Amino acid sequence: MADMVRRRGAFFCRLVLLLALSFTLSVRPVLAQAILRDAETETFLNEMAKPIIQAAGLTPANVQIVLIQDKEINAFVAGGQTVFIHSGLIQAADNYNEVQGVVAHELAHVVHGDVIRMDEGVKQATGIMILTMVLGAIAMAAGGGDAGAGIMAAGQQAAMGKFLAFTRVQEAFADQAGTEFLNKAGITGKGMLSFFGKLQNQEMRLAIPQDDPYSQTHPLTGDRIAALQDLLKSSPAWNKPIDPKLQERFLLVKAKLFGYVNDPKITLVKYPERDNSLAAHYARAYAWHKAAYPDKADAEAEALVKARPDYPYFYELQGQILLESGRPAEALSSLRKAVALAPNQPLIAAILGHALISTEDNSNYQEAKRVLRAAVARDNENPFAWYQLGIVYEHEGDEPRAALATAERYNLEGNPKMAMASAQMALAGLPSGSPDWVRAQDIAMAARGQVTKDKKK
């Protein structure tokens, strides 16, 4: 009997762990996935989401919309004010309004603090599990082994049911609040409903049961549509058309993303050479570049630049193709135009800095230093920019600042040992009390704390 109780206890621990992790597993850990950073995409997503963020009572500058490379149709929040969107969701959407509906739903989770409140659901389920474990053990001790096992099994099922019910309530609230955000922002909810329709079709293709709502983490999609359509249709914004300029930008972002994440052969099937739309040129430029056809990729980029000489991201692409094809000096003109047209885009500035360094021309290092320092001042979470800046400092013989840039890079890449070592090297050479010295000290302290924590695990 004692052995049976131990086995049951082990299963209980695993089930409690399952309950605790079910939310994070459903969204998949962020750190295990590739975050896609692109100036054009980030700008578009932030502008598209801005009125919804404001309607939710949040400050746009404090909210991030982050794109993750994952083919699944999904979006989630994982704490803080960051909404993560899978690349598969962008590909599945027909228009930006459908993405707005998803963002509105996820922002409701942020406002409601659902990631923090998830502990409430776990505690409720765990309480049921502990009670039934005790009752089952008592029954076993009294000689009723089968009865005790039955009590435990029933408790496990009840606990999971309690937790799933908790998550369904959260999702239903997010649907309702997201709808209110859209209506308040004056944005049509047609996209929200049409995207729910896509999810419903996917559920049918995957044969997900539609008659057992109690086994689901979310309300059934059909029920979600029925619950929201009257509220959305009653909004004055229901028949408001989507912005054609935003839609054009969405199609460009979608095509760029498709060309970037997919095999070139697949991209060329979806966007054949007879298609002369800007989106098709964009996707094919990435496809040819990935397939190592630089002349064809450059021709596609040239077609884009000629069609829209005022669009910075086409110049960025043109410069990137030249740079990554081993022609950094030729890339400079395009990248300088991109930076001039989009002076507040640090990701583009970082590419220009890289190109300037790659020319190995000493006369370009001062410009590289200037643009890279501006880039990290606007976006200090780009390890690539810090790496390039470190190269500039190394070239100048400024070892302490080269070490500090390296510490910044390793800190962002999640390598506390190397971050601590580089920060300590920087502290040894920087003027005590200077801003750079203080920053190096901060990195060293944080990295040391993480290293100590890792050792205790």
C-alpha positions as a Python dict, from the first residue, in 0.01 Angstrom:
ca = {
    (1, 'M'): (0, 0, 0),
    (2, 'A'): (282, 241, 86),
    (3, 'D'): (437, 176, -255),
    (4, 'M'): (102, 245, -421),
    (5, 'V'): (70, 572, -231),
    (6, 'R'): (423, 671, -339),
    (7, 'R'): (336, 597, -702),
    (8, 'R'): (14, 794, -672),
    (9, 'G'): (206, 1078, -508),
    (10, 'A'): (452, 1086, -794),
    (11, 'F'): (167, 1103, -1044),
    (12, 'F'): (7, 1377, -835),
    (13, 'C'): (326, 1582, -858),
    (14, 'R'): (339, 1537, -1233),
    (15, 'L'): (-23, 1643, -1269),
    (16, 'V'): (25, 1951, -1054),
    (17, 'L'): (324, 2037, -1272),
    (18, 'L'): (106, 1989, -1578),
    (19, 'L'): (-150, 2226, -1434),
    (20, 'A'): (113, 2483, -1355),
    (21, 'L'): (268, 2463, -1698),
    (22, 'S'): (-39, 2412, -1914),
    (23, 'F'): (-71, 2782, -1990),
    (24, 'T'): (293, 2832, -2078),
    (25, 'L'): (309, 2510, -2277),
    (26, 'S'): (7, 2616, -2480),
    (27, 'V'): (187, 2932, -2585),
    (28, 'R'): (531, 2763, -2600),
    (29, 'P'): (824, 2923, -2417),
    (30, 'V'): (938, 3246, -2577),
    (31, 'L'): (1306, 3179, -2518),
    (32, 'A'): (1282, 2853, -2716),
    (33, 'Q'): (1159, 3037, -3022),
    (34, 'A'): (1322, 3275, -3269),
    (35, 'I'): (1218, 3637, -3233),
    (36, 'L'): (1209, 3808, -3571),
    (37, 'R'): (1324, 4168, -3565),
    (38, 'D'): (1252, 4384, -3867),
    (39, 'A'): (1214, 4762, -3875),
    (40, 'E'): (928, 4768, -4126),
    (41, 'T'): (730, 4492, -3954),
    (42, 'E'): (771, 4634, -3604),
    (43, 'T'): (670, 4982, -3722),
    (44, 'F'): (362, 4847, -3897),
    (45, 'L'): (249, 4630, -3607),
    (46, 'N'): (291, 4913, -3357),
    (47, 'E'): (100, 5164, -3573),
    (48, 'M'): (-175, 4912, -3643),
    (49, 'A'): (-214, 4836, -3272),
    (50, 'K'): (-180, 5192, -3138),
    (51, 'P'): (-551, 5288, -3131),
    (52, 'I'): (-639, 4956, -2964),
    (53, 'I'): (-366, 5001, -2704),
    (54, 'Q'): (-499, 5347, -2624),
    (55, 'A'): (-857, 5215, -2605),
    (56, 'A'): (-735, 4956, -2355),
    (57, 'G'): (-605, 5236, -2133),
    (58, 'L'): (-240, 5151, -2193),
    (59, 'T'): (46, 5369, -2314),
    (60, 'P'): (164, 5274, -2666),
    (61, 'A'): (528, 5341, -2579),
    (62, 'N'): (510, 5077, -2305),
    (63, 'V'): (351, 4803, -2516),
    (64, 'Q'): (550, 4582, -2751),
    (65, 'I'): (419, 4368, -3035),
    (66, 'V'): (682, 4099, -3094),
    (67, 'L'): (691, 3864, -3393),
    (68, 'I'): (804, 3504, -3340),
    (69, 'Q'): (904, 3263, -3614),
    (70, 'D'): (655, 2983, -3570),
    (71, 'K'): (421, 2840, -3832),
    (72, 'E'): (140, 2781, -3582),
    (73, 'I'): (-154, 3021, -3585),
    (74, 'N'): (-114, 3163, -3239),
    (75, 'A'): (-58, 3471, -3027),
    (76, 'F'): (-4, 3506, -2654),
    (77, 'V'): (115, 3716, -2364),
    (78, 'A'): (374, 3596, -2115),
    (79, 'G'): (386, 3873, -1858),
    (80, 'G'): (439, 4245, -1880),
    (81, 'Q'): (293, 4447, -2166),
    (82, 'T'): (423, 4242, -2457),
    (83, 'V'): (206, 4065, -2712),
    (84, 'F'): (376, 3783, -2902),
    (85, 'I'): (246, 3699, -3249),
    (86, 'H'): (347, 3391, -3445),
    (87, 'S'): (454, 3434, -3806),
    (88, 'G'): (196, 3167, -3892),
    (89, 'L'): (-80, 3398, -3773),
    (90, 'I'): (35, 3676, -4007),
    (91, 'Q'): (39, 3429, -4295),
    (92, 'A'): (-310, 3304, -4210),
    (93, 'A'): (-463, 3654, -4197),
    (94, 'D'): (-615, 3803, -4511),
    (95, 'N'): (-599, 4160, -4388),
    (96, 'Y'): (-454, 4363, -4104),
    (97, 'N'): (-796, 4399, -3940),
    (98, 'E'): (-791, 4028, -3857),
    (99, 'V'): (-458, 4079, -3678),
    (100, 'Q'): (-608, 4376, -3494),
    (101, 'G'): (-880, 4148, -3358),
    (102, 'V'): (-618, 3909, -3222),
    (103, 'V'): (-415, 4194, -3069),
    (104, 'A'): (-728, 4331, -2900),
    (105, 'H'): (-793, 3990, -2742),
    (106, 'E'): (-433, 3959, -2618),
    (107, 'L'): (-430, 4313, -2480),
    (108, 'A'): (-732, 4215, -2271),
    (109, 'H'): (-515, 3945, -2111),
    (110, 'V'): (-256, 4214, -2035),
    (111, 'V'): (-511, 4450, -1880),
    (112, 'H'): (-670, 4171, -1678),
    (113, 'G'): (-333, 4040, -1556),
    (114, 'D'): (-417, 3688, -1666),
    (115, 'V'): (-60, 3559, -1661),
    (116, 'I'): (-33, 3656, -1293),
    (117, 'R'): (-385, 3532, -1217),
    (118, 'M'): (-302, 3193, -1365),
    (119, 'D'): (-169, 3098, -1020),
    (120, 'E'): (-525, 3127, -889),
    (121, 'G'): (-641, 2852, -1122),
    (122, 'V'): (-346, 2634, -1029),
    (123, 'K'): (-412, 2683, -656),
    (124, 'Q'): (-779, 2591, -693),
    (125, 'A'): (-693, 2275, -886),
    (126, 'T'): (-412, 2186, -647),
    (127, 'G'): (-648, 2219, -350),
    (128, 'I'): (-883, 1964, -503),
    (129, 'M'): (-592, 1731, -576),
    (130, 'I'): (-455, 1749, -219),
    (131, 'L'): (-797, 1682, -66),
    (132, 'T'): (-864, 1379, -284),
    (133, 'M'): (-511, 1248, -224),
    (134, 'V'): (-573, 1256, 151),
    (135, 'L'): (-914, 1090, 117),
    (136, 'G'): (-772, 828, -119),
    (137, 'A'): (-485, 752, 117),
    (138, 'I'): (-728, 712, 408),
    (139, 'A'): (-940, 471, 204),
    (140, 'M'): (-631, 270, 110),
    (141, 'A'): (-517, 258, 474),
    (142, 'A'): (-856, 117, 566),
    (143, 'G'): (-808, -164, 314),
    (144, 'G'): (-1004, -14, 29),
    (145, 'G'): (-729, 0, -232),
    (146, 'D'): (-964, 17, -532),
    (147, 'A'): (-1185, 277, -364),
    (148, 'G'): (-882, 489, -279),
    (149, 'A'): (-751, 467, -633),
    (150, 'G'): (-1094, 568, -762),
    (151, 'I'): (-1106, 870, -533),
    (152, 'M'): (-764, 981, -654),
    (153, 'A'): (-854, 935, -1021),
    (154, 'A'): (-1176, 1130, -973),
    (155, 'G'): (-981, 1404, -798),
    (156, 'Q'): (-734, 1427, -1083),
    (157, 'Q'): (-1017, 1464, -1333),
    (158, 'A'): (-1195, 1720, -1116),
    (159, 'A'): (-876, 1923, -1071),
    (160, 'M'): (-807, 1935, -1442),
    (161, 'G'): (-1169, 2028, -1508),
    (162, 'K'): (-1146, 2309, -1254),
    (163, 'F'): (-832, 2445, -1416),
    (164, 'L'): (-972, 2426, -1769),
    (165, 'A'): (-1288, 2601, -1652),
    (166, 'F'): (-1070, 2877, -1507),
    (167, 'T'): (-886, 2929, -1837),
    (168, 'R'): (-1213, 2930, -2033),
    (169, 'V'): (-1343, 3210, -1813),
    (170, 'Q'): (-1024, 3408, -1880),
    (171, 'E'): (-1053, 3357, -2255),
    (172, 'A'): (-1420, 3453, -2259),
    (173, 'F'): (-1337, 3771, -2068),
    (174, 'A'): (-1057, 3851, -2314),
    (175, 'D'): (-1298, 3808, -2606),
    (176, 'Q'): (-1547, 4044, -2444),
    (177, 'A'): (-1291, 4306, -2341),
    (178, 'G'): (-1112, 4286, -2677),
    (179, 'T'): (-1443, 4357, -2849),
    (180, 'E'): (-1494, 4661, -2630),
    (181, 'F'): (-1144, 4787, -2715),
    (182, 'L'): (-1215, 4759, -3087),
    (183, 'N'): (-1546, 4940, -3056),
    (184, 'K'): (-1396, 5215, -2842),
    (185, 'A'): (-1111, 5260, -3092),
    (186, 'G'): (-1359, 5292, -3380),
    (187, 'I'): (-1224, 4980, -3551),
    (188, 'T'): (-1454, 4733, -3722),
    (189, 'G'): (-1483, 4391, -3562),
    (190, 'K'): (-1529, 4213, -3893),
    (191, 'G'): (-1168, 4100, -3880),
    (192, 'M'): (-1211, 3948, -3534),
    (193, 'L'): (-1509, 3743, -3647),
    (194, 'S'): (-1356, 3638, -3978),
    (195, 'F'): (-1041, 3521, -3800),
    (196, 'F'): (-1248, 3323, -3552),
    (197, 'G'): (-1406, 3163, -3859),
    (198, 'K'): (-1058, 3058, -3975),
    (199, 'L'): (-990, 2904, -3633),
    (200, 'Q'): (-1319, 2717, -3649),
    (201, 'N'): (-1232, 2575, -3990),
    (202, 'Q'): (-893, 2469, -3859),
    (203, 'E'): (-1055, 2293, -3564),
    (204, 'M'): (-1279, 2101, -3803),
    (205, 'R'): (-985, 2000, -4023),
    (206, 'L'): (-795, 1879, -3717),
    (207, 'A'): (-1106, 1699, -3590),
    (208, 'I'): (-1105, 1885, -3260),
    (209, 'P'): (-1425, 1784, -3075),
    (210, 'Q'): (-1691, 2054, -3093),
    (211, 'D'): (-1935, 1886, -2855),
    (212, 'D'): (-1723, 1878, -2538),
    (213, 'P'): (-1650, 2231, -2419),
    (214, 'Y'): (-1535, 2105, -2081),
    (215, 'S'): (-1214, 1953, -2221),
    (216, 'Q'): (-1100, 2279, -2382),
    (217, 'T'): (-878, 2561, -2256),
    (218, 'H'): (-1078, 2807, -2469),
    (219, 'P'): (-1453, 2833, -2526),
    (220, 'L'): (-1555, 2657, -2847),
    (221, 'T'): (-1498, 2888, -3141),
    (222, 'G'): (-1858, 2868, -3257),
    (223, 'D'): (-1972, 2979, -2913),
    (224, 'R'): (-1718, 3264, -2917),
    (225, 'I'): (-1852, 3389, -3250),
    (226, 'A'): (-2212, 3370, -3131),
    (227, 'A'): (-2129, 3555, -2809),
    (228, 'L'): (-1955, 3845, -2983),
    (229, 'Q'): (-2120, 3906, -3317),
    (230, 'D'): (-2416, 4110, -3184),
    (231, 'L'): (-2188, 4334, -2980),
    (232, 'L'): (-1953, 4388, -3274),
    (233, 'K'): (-2228, 4446, -3526),
    (234, 'S'): (-2393, 4705, -3304),
    (235, 'S'): (-2082, 4924, -3314),
    (236, 'P'): (-2090, 5234, -3540),
    (237, 'A'): (-1755, 5113, -3674),
    (238, 'W'): (-1892, 4779, -3800),
    (239, 'N'): (-1923, 4892, -4163),
    (240, 'K'): (-1617, 5115, -4152),
    (241, 'P'): (-1381, 5009, -4434),
    (242, 'I'): (-1024, 4914, -4360),
    (243, 'D'): (-752, 5164, -4447),
    (244, 'P'): (-619, 5080, -4798),
    (245, 'K'): (-274, 5221, -4715),
    (246, 'L'): (-245, 5007, -4404),
    (247, 'Q'): (-366, 4707, -4602),
    (248, 'E'): (-100, 4767, -4867),
    (249, 'R'): (165, 4778, -4596),
    (250, 'F'): (24, 4460, -4443),
    (251, 'L'): (50, 4276, -4774),
    (252, 'L'): (411, 4391, -4811),
    (253, 'V'): (498, 4272, -4460),
    (254, 'K'): (318, 3943, -4520),
    (255, 'A'): (502, 3885, -4850),
    (256, 'K'): (840, 3977, -4699),
    (257, 'L'): (777, 3739, -4410),
    (258, 'F'): (670, 3460, -4646),
    (259, 'G'): (986, 3497, -4852),
    (260, 'Y'): (1201, 3503, -4541),
    (261, 'V'): (1064, 3200, -4354),
    (262, 'N'): (978, 2966, -4642),
    (263, 'D'): (1182, 2759, -4882),
    (264, 'P'): (1251, 2961, -5200),
    (265, 'K'): (1071, 2705, -5415),
    (266, 'I'): (752, 2749, -5212),
    (267, 'T'): (782, 3128, -5233),
    (268, 'L'): (824, 3120, -5612),
    (269, 'V'): (512, 2905, -5645),
    (270, 'K'): (303, 3145, -5437),
    (271, 'Y'): (456, 3455, -5597),
    (272, 'P'): (541, 3351, -5957),
    (273, 'E'): (754, 3573, -6179),
    (274, 'R'): (452, 3674, -6386),
    (275, 'D'): (316, 3852, -6075),
    (276, 'N'): (443, 4211, -6090),
    (277, 'S'): (284, 4337, -5771),
    (278, 'L'): (506, 4502, -5513),
    (279, 'A'): (432, 4221, -5269),
    (280, 'A'): (545, 3960, -5523),
    (281, 'H'): (868, 4145, -5599),
    (282, 'Y'): (930, 4169, -5224),
    (283, 'A'): (878, 3798, -5158),
    (284, 'R'): (1084, 3692, -5461),
    (285, 'A'): (1373, 3919, -5361),
    (286, 'Y'): (1405, 3723, -5037),
    (287, 'A'): (1355, 3392, -5217),
    (288, 'W'): (1629, 3458, -5474),
    (289, 'H'): (1859, 3591, -5202),
    (290, 'K'): (1811, 3279, -4991),
    (291, 'A'): (1863, 3059, -5297),
    (292, 'A'): (2197, 3236, -5369),
    (293, 'Y'): (2091, 3412, -5688),
    (294, 'P'): (2218, 3761, -5605),
    (295, 'D'): (2161, 3908, -5952),
    (296, 'K'): (1797, 3801, -5953),
    (297, 'A'): (1748, 3921, -5596),
    (298, 'D'): (1905, 4256, -5684),
    (299, 'A'): (1678, 4289, -5990),
    (300, 'E'): (1370, 4238, -5772),
    (301, 'A'): (1496, 4497, -5523),
    (302, 'E'): (1571, 4741, -5806),
    (303, 'A'): (1213, 4701, -5931),
    (304, 'L'): (1085, 4790, -5583),
    (305, 'V'): (1307, 5096, -5551),
    (306, 'K'): (1200, 5226, -5892),
    (307, 'A'): (834, 5179, -5808),
    (308, 'R'): (858, 5346, -5464),
    (309, 'P'): (1168, 5567, -5439),
    (310, 'D'): (1031, 5716, -5117),
    (311, 'Y'): (1002, 5385, -4929),
    (312, 'P'): (1302, 5328, -4696),
    (313, 'Y'): (1254, 4956, -4650),
    (314, 'F'): (1307, 4880, -5019),
    (315, 'Y'): (1646, 5053, -4999),
    (316, 'E'): (1717, 4858, -4681),
    (317, 'L'): (1649, 4533, -4866),
    (318, 'Q'): (1861, 4639, -5163),
    (319, 'G'): (2151, 4726, -4936),
    (320, 'Q'): (2114, 4407, -4737),
    (321, 'I'): (2127, 4194, -5052),
    (322, 'L'): (2445, 4368, -5170),
    (323, 'L'): (2606, 4350, -4826),
    (324, 'E'): (2532, 3981, -4776),
    (325, 'S'): (2648, 3907, -5130),
    (326, 'G'): (2994, 4032, -5041),
    (327, 'R'): (2959, 4383, -5187),
    (328, 'P'): (2950, 4610, -4880),
    (329, 'A'): (3088, 4920, -5056),
    (330, 'E'): (2805, 4901, -5312),
    (331, 'A'): (2552, 4857, -5032),
    (332, 'L'): (2638, 5188, -4866),
    (333, 'S'): (2442, 5412, -5104),
    (334, 'S'): (2118, 5218, -5058),
    (335, 'L'): (2156, 5187, -4682),
    (336, 'R'): (2236, 5556, -4643),
    (337, 'K'): (1918, 5638, -4835),
    (338, 'A'): (1721, 5403, -4611),
    (339, 'V'): (1858, 5572, -4298),
    (340, 'A'): (1790, 5918, -4444),
    (341, 'L'): (1429, 5826, -4520),
    (342, 'A'): (1382, 5652, -4183),
    (343, 'P'): (1617, 5830, -3941),
    (344, 'N'): (1450, 5684, -3633),
    (345, 'Q'): (1494, 5319, -3728),
    (346, 'P'): (1786, 5180, -3526),
    (347, 'L'): (1769, 4837, -3690),
    (348, 'I'): (1845, 4991, -4030),
    (349, 'A'): (2122, 5203, -3879),
    (350, 'A'): (2279, 4888, -3736),
    (351, 'I'): (2290, 4733, -4084),
    (352, 'L'): (2452, 5048, -4222),
    (353, 'G'): (2711, 5034, -3943),
    (354, 'H'): (2784, 4672, -4029),
    (355, 'A'): (2827, 4759, -4398),
    (356, 'L'): (3063, 5046, -4318),
    (357, 'I'): (3280, 4816, -4106),
    (358, 'S'): (3269, 4541, -4369),
    (359, 'T'): (3430, 4769, -4627),
    (360, 'E'): (3747, 4751, -4413),
    (361, 'D'): (3806, 5112, -4514),
    (362, 'N'): (3951, 5312, -4223),
    (363, 'S'): (3774, 5625, -4345),
    (364, 'N'): (3435, 5462, -4279),
    (365, 'Y'): (3488, 5378, -3912),
    (366, 'Q'): (3393, 5719, -3775),
    (367, 'E'): (3061, 5710, -3958),
    (368, 'A'): (3009, 5354, -3837),
    (369, 'K'): (3071, 5465, -3479),
    (370, 'R'): (2825, 5752, -3512),
    (371, 'V'): (2539, 5548, -3660),
    (372, 'L'): (2592, 5254, -3425),
    (373, 'R'): (2600, 5473, -3114),
    (374, 'A'): (2275, 5633, -3233),
    (375, 'A'): (2130, 5287, -3297),
    (376, 'V'): (2200, 5150, -2947),
    (377, 'A'): (2082, 5478, -2792),
    (378, 'R'): (1739, 5424, -2951),
    (379, 'D'): (1734, 5045, -2914),
    (380, 'N'): (1975, 4901, -2658),
    (381, 'E'): (1830, 4549, -2694),
    (382, 'N'): (2001, 4466, -3024),
    (383, 'P'): (2303, 4239, -2956),
    (384, 'F'): (2412, 4263, -3320),
    (385, 'A'): (2445, 4642, -3296),
    (386, 'W'): (2647, 4611, -2975),
    (387, 'Y'): (2873, 4355, -3143),
    (388, 'Q'): (2939, 4590, -3433),
    (389, 'L'): (3005, 4883, -3198),
    (390, 'G'): (3251, 4666, -3010),
    (391, 'I'): (3439, 4609, -3335),
    (392, 'V'): (3464, 4986, -3386),
    (393, 'Y'): (3599, 5042, -3035),
    (394, 'E'): (3846, 4756, -3082),
    (395, 'H'): (3960, 4914, -3408),
    (396, 'E'): (4018, 5243, -3225),
    (397, 'G'): (4214, 5072, -2949),
    (398, 'D'): (3949, 5160, -2688),
    (399, 'E'): (3963, 4826, -2506),
    (400, 'P'): (3744, 4922, -2205),
    (401, 'R'): (3451, 5035, -2424),
    (402, 'A'): (3499, 4739, -2653),
    (403, 'A'): (3466, 4520, -2343),
    (404, 'L'): (3155, 4711, -2232),
    (405, 'A'): (2992, 4667, -2573),
    (406, 'T'): (3075, 4297, -2554),
    (407, 'A'): (2922, 4278, -2205),
    (408, 'E'): (2604, 4439, -2339),
    (409, 'R'): (2594, 4184, -2619),
    (410, 'Y'): (2642, 3881, -2392),
    (411, 'N'): (2391, 4019, -2143),
    (412, 'L'): (2126, 4035, -2416),
    (413, 'E'): (2216, 3691, -2545),
    (414, 'G'): (2164, 3536, -2202),
    (415, 'N'): (2528, 3446, -2136),
    (416, 'P'): (2587, 3576, -1780),
    (417, 'K'): (2936, 3427, -1740),
    (418, 'M'): (3074, 3605, -2045),
    (419, 'A'): (2876, 3920, -1962),
    (420, 'M'): (3029, 3929, -1613),
    (421, 'A'): (3383, 3870, -1740),
    (422, 'S'): (3351, 4140, -2008),
    (423, 'A'): (3193, 4387, -1765),
    (424, 'Q'): (3475, 4335, -1513),
    (425, 'M'): (3730, 4395, -1790),
    (426, 'A'): (3551, 4719, -1876),
    (427, 'L'): (3544, 4832, -1511),
    (428, 'A'): (3920, 4793, -1491),
    (429, 'G'): (3975, 5050, -1764),
    (430, 'L'): (3684, 5294, -1749),
    (431, 'P'): (3693, 5616, -1541),
    (432, 'S'): (3539, 5539, -1203),
    (433, 'G'): (3193, 5690, -1163),
    (434, 'S'): (3149, 5767, -1535),
    (435, 'P'): (2819, 5665, -1703),
    (436, 'D'): (2995, 5379, -1886),
    (437, 'W'): (3156, 5263, -1560),
    (438, 'V'): (2819, 5263, -1383),
    (439, 'R'): (2663, 5065, -1668),
    (440, 'A'): (2945, 4810, -1659),
    (441, 'Q'): (2897, 4776, -1283),
    (442, 'D'): (2523, 4717, -1329),
    (443, 'I'): (2585, 4443, -1586),
    (444, 'A'): (2851, 4280, -1368),
    (445, 'M'): (2621, 4274, -1063),
    (446, 'A'): (2324, 4138, -1255),
    (447, 'A'): (2535, 3876, -1431),
    (448, 'R'): (2702, 3770, -1105),
    (449, 'G'): (2361, 3724, -946),
    (450, 'Q'): (2245, 3509, -1238),
    (451, 'V'): (2559, 3296, -1230),
    (452, 'T'): (2513, 3237, -856),
    (453, 'K'): (2148, 3147, -910),
    (454, 'D'): (2238, 2903, -1186),
    (455, 'K'): (2494, 2731, -963),
    (456, 'K'): (2227, 2667, -698),
    (457, 'K'): (1999, 2486, -941),
}
